[in-house]
Structures are given as structure tokens and as C-alpha cells.
Amino acid sequence: MYILIPYLHFIGIMALMGSLITEHLFLKPGLSKAQVKSLTTVDLIYGIAAILVLITGLLRWFLYGKGSDYYLINPLFHAKLTLFVVLGVLSVFPTLKFLKWKRQYKNGESPDISEKVVKRQLMFIRIELLIMAVIPLLAVMIARGTGN
């Protein structure tokens, strides 16, 4: 388990980043019904990856890491957790929009996938990508004892 948990944690992080990049590449004005369906599938993968990262992260924190005391006294760990929560909150906005578009297509309606709407969703995704670039840096710093 001491090898499997960190491995699954890293796989989850890679899937999280990969799905975010894919969402960024897929998202454009005037998406078709099939494209919206693909986008919601990628977003589902993102959600599953986030859950995997959360669960394996908690396991590393409490069972398979350096001990909860090591992490709790480190302000960088608190920053990392805060960024993960912010990441989760930010991800809600595109997810809700993608699901709305999917539902509208299913009901025979034409969703508003204009340039303005797409740019707003891209802003959320870009902020998420930035956060995803910072979190592993904090993790490495914590592992090296920085902040203790």
C-alpha cells in the first residue's frame, strides 16, 4: 500500500491535469451536440480524477505519509489544501454550464455557446490550470521540509 497509494495519487493528478487541458482544447463557440457530450464526458473524468486525488491524498496524510502532525504544522500544507478546495469550487462553474448545454440539446433547444460564454468558462479552466501547476510545487516543498 505504501507504493500503491502514492502511485494512484500521481495517476489521479495526471488525469486531473489531462482532463483540464482537454476541456481547454475542446471548448469553443458553437459546439455541436456530440461535442458537448464529449466535453461532459471529459468533465466526468475530471471529477473522478479529483475524487481519486482527494481520497489518496487523505490516505497519504493520515495513514501512508509522514504522519498528520508533520503536515498540520506546515503552512505550505494549509496553502496546498486551500488551493485544492479553490480548485474544486472553481470547477463547479464549467461543470454546471456543460451539463446545462447537454440538457438543452437533449430537450431540443439551442444552448448559448457564444464566444462570450465560452471565454468565461475558459477563464475558470485557465485559473484551475494555474492552480494545478502550483499544487505539485507546494507538495515538493512540503516533502523537502520547507515550511516546517
C-alpha positions as MATLAB code, in Angstrom:
seq = 'MYILIPYLHFIGIMALMGSLITEHLFLKPGLSKAQVKSLTTVDLIYGIAAILVLITGLLRWFLYGKGSDYYLINPLFHAKLTLFVVLGVLSVFPTLKFLKWKRQYKNGESPDISEKVVKRQLMFIRIELLIMAVIPLLAVMIARGTGN';
ca = [
       0.000    0.000    0.000;
       2.927    2.362    0.648;
       3.694    2.210   -3.071;
       0.148    1.867   -4.441;
      -1.356    4.910   -2.692;
       1.268    7.444   -3.900;
       1.146    5.857   -7.359;
      -2.640    6.248   -7.552;
      -2.273    9.790   -6.226;
       0.110   10.673   -9.071;
      -2.105    8.944  -11.661;
      -5.052   10.982  -10.368;
      -3.063   14.210  -10.638;
      -2.075   13.393  -14.220;
      -5.675   12.516  -15.143;
      -6.866   15.733  -13.500;
      -4.398   17.840  -15.467;
      -5.013   15.919  -18.687;
      -8.765   16.338  -18.474;
      -8.424   20.066  -17.729;
      -6.168   20.536  -20.738;
      -8.616   18.546  -22.870;
     -11.523   20.712  -21.697;
      -9.494   23.794  -22.600;
      -8.807   22.417  -26.080;
     -12.398   21.225  -26.692;
     -14.153   24.378  -25.524;
     -15.048   26.746  -28.356;
     -18.102   28.696  -29.543;
     -20.844   26.814  -31.356;
     -20.181   23.319  -30.040;
     -22.386   20.622  -31.554;
     -24.458   18.188  -29.507;
     -21.785   15.488  -29.955;
     -19.017   17.884  -28.907;
     -20.930   18.893  -25.772;
     -21.414   15.217  -24.960;
     -17.655   14.654  -25.314;
     -16.973   17.700  -23.144;
     -19.252   16.404  -20.376;
     -17.529   13.006  -20.561;
     -14.132   14.663  -20.125;
     -15.562   16.695  -17.248;
     -16.769   13.462  -15.629;
     -13.225   12.070  -15.910;
     -12.011   15.281  -14.265;
     -14.433   14.726  -11.382;
     -13.424   11.095  -10.927;
      -9.745   12.079  -11.003;
     -10.374   14.795   -8.389;
     -12.049   12.251   -6.117;
      -9.113    9.860   -6.604;
      -6.648   12.635   -5.736;
      -8.682   13.578   -2.666;
      -9.025   10.021   -1.346;
      -5.403    9.058   -1.955;
      -4.267   12.404   -0.562;
      -6.222   11.797    2.630;
      -4.763    8.291    2.868;
      -1.265    9.717    2.456;
      -1.984   12.393    5.048;
      -3.341   10.085    7.738;
      -2.021    6.575    7.016;
       0.786    6.320    4.478;
       2.679    9.609    4.665;
       4.924   11.232    7.219;
       2.161   11.456    9.798;
      -0.564   14.041   10.199;
       1.483   16.093   12.688;
       4.198   16.626   10.070;
       1.665   18.138    7.687;
      -0.528   20.046   10.131;
       2.264   22.296   11.387;
       3.331   23.258    7.858;
       1.739   26.451    6.471;
       2.539   25.312    2.930;
       0.344   22.267    3.512;
      -2.512   24.552    4.526;
      -1.933   26.616    1.378;
      -1.984   23.415   -0.698;
      -5.258   22.286    0.864;
      -6.774   25.718    0.359;
      -5.797   25.709   -3.309;
      -7.322   22.245   -3.754;
     -10.594   23.498   -2.263;
     -10.490   26.580   -4.509;
      -9.846   24.267   -7.468;
     -12.924   22.250   -6.557;
     -15.111   25.322   -6.182;
     -13.936   26.814   -9.484;
     -14.593   23.540  -11.298;
     -18.280   23.704  -10.398;
     -18.959   26.618  -12.754;
     -17.847   24.964  -16.032;
     -19.396   21.662  -14.957;
     -22.796   23.255  -14.406;
     -22.552   25.084  -17.744;
     -21.586   21.920  -19.639;
     -24.450   19.972  -18.046;
     -26.863   22.796  -18.901;
     -25.761   22.704  -22.529;
     -26.149   18.919  -22.632;
     -29.628   19.135  -21.107;
     -30.654   21.877  -23.542;
     -29.528   19.830  -26.548;
     -31.362   16.808  -25.145;
     -34.545   18.897  -24.880;
     -34.199   20.074  -28.483;
     -33.147   23.576  -27.501;
     -30.175   25.546  -28.827;
     -27.805   26.367  -25.966;
     -25.998   29.705  -25.824;
     -22.445   28.676  -26.620;
     -21.356   32.096  -27.742;
     -17.824   33.447  -27.660;
     -18.614   35.476  -24.532;
     -19.946   32.437  -22.652;
     -17.033   30.260  -23.781;
     -14.467   32.886  -22.720;
     -15.966   32.926  -19.225;
     -15.710   29.143  -18.917;
     -12.168   29.232  -20.298;
     -11.260   31.762  -17.611;
     -12.308   29.272  -14.922;
     -10.396   26.457  -16.606;
      -7.257   28.577  -17.001;
      -7.309   29.526  -13.337;
      -7.722   25.842  -12.492;
      -4.730   25.007  -14.697;
      -2.662   27.629  -12.922;
      -3.640   26.221   -9.540;
      -2.792   22.726  -10.770;
       0.676   23.977  -11.653;
       1.226   25.380   -8.143;
      -0.103   22.484   -6.037;
       2.654   19.987   -7.007;
       5.287   22.653   -6.327;
       3.897   23.050   -2.819;
       3.850   19.259   -2.422;
       7.530   19.003   -3.317;
       8.410   21.830   -0.945;
       6.449   20.155    1.865;
       8.129   16.799    1.196;
      11.532   18.507    1.419;
      10.665   20.035    4.786;
      10.179   23.613    3.619;
       7.805   25.485    5.912;
       8.447   23.344    8.989;
];
